[in-house]
Amino acid sequence: KQLDQAWTYFNRSWKMQDHIYVQYLELNSFQTRFREISASLGTVELTLRDLNASASSVEDANALLDRLDAISQTLAVESSKARDLIKLGQDLLDDHRFTTDCVQPKCSDLRRQIQKLEVLMAEKRGILNKFLDLTDGIEAANKWSCSALNHLDRQDQEPATRSSLTDEDVFSQIRQIDYLLSKSRELKLRSRRDFEETFDELKEMLTPQTIFAVDDALDQLEAVTLKVMQKREGL
């Protein structure tokens, strides 16, 4: 009987030790994976912060966006690993309350890292997309000015004099000019006030070349708009 009791005690002790050992392995595995994933997320953050989102051309912006896409793919992989580990950490907390002081802060830290990187990624991408919006705005303003000047030139080259124009001819020209003016109101870049308000976050990053391009586009837009309005008033 004493032998049976001793064996039962030994068996229970062994199972307890085995259970403790398994808990230790699970916790140690969690901590090892945490260090690896946290280090990888840290590397992604350094890469993101080193990426200068200041572009001087459409080609530069697209190249930087391509780099961001590559970084984003790495971030997606590491974020997935982090979320899996957070879930594992929650399982540890549910099964072994003694792991709270070790596991809970690490899970919170991973969540903060992911959120910080997603915000940083969005900021970099937002700046580059805003720059592309600006270049689109410059191009659209220049195209409108060119189109409006061509329209005025065609009207000026018409052989008919003002006195020979019928009311229908006049109304037709007015409608065409009103259409031109309506299209100008759809431009992203219509005035310096628009530029200041819409692209304020870019001002410190723009190259002199881009600023000159904005000034030239707005100067031409203002001058051509005035010509178009004067033409309409003269009809």
Salt bridges, closest charged atoms under 4 A:
GLU26 OE1 - HIS96 NE2 3.20
GLU45 OE2 - ARG49 NE 3.00
GLU45 OE1 - LYS116 NZ 3.33
ASP69 OD1 - ARG125 NH1 3.00
GLU78 OE2 - LYS81 NZ 3.58
ASP91 OD2 - LYS87 NZ 3.79
ASP109 OD1 - ARG112 NH2 3.73
GLU118 OE2 - ARG83 NH2 3.11
ASP133 OD1 - LYS188 NZ 3.53
GLU139 OE2 - LYS143 NZ 3.28
ASP156 OD1 - LYS231 NZ 3.29
ASP178 OD1 - ARG232 NE 2.56
GLU186 OE1 - LYS183 NZ 3.08
GLU196 OE1 - LYS203 NZ 3.01
GLU197 OE2 - ARG193 NE 3.03
ASP200 OD1 - LYS203 NZ 3.34
ASP215 OD1 - ARG192 NH2 3.68
ASP219 OD1 - ARG192 NH2 2.85
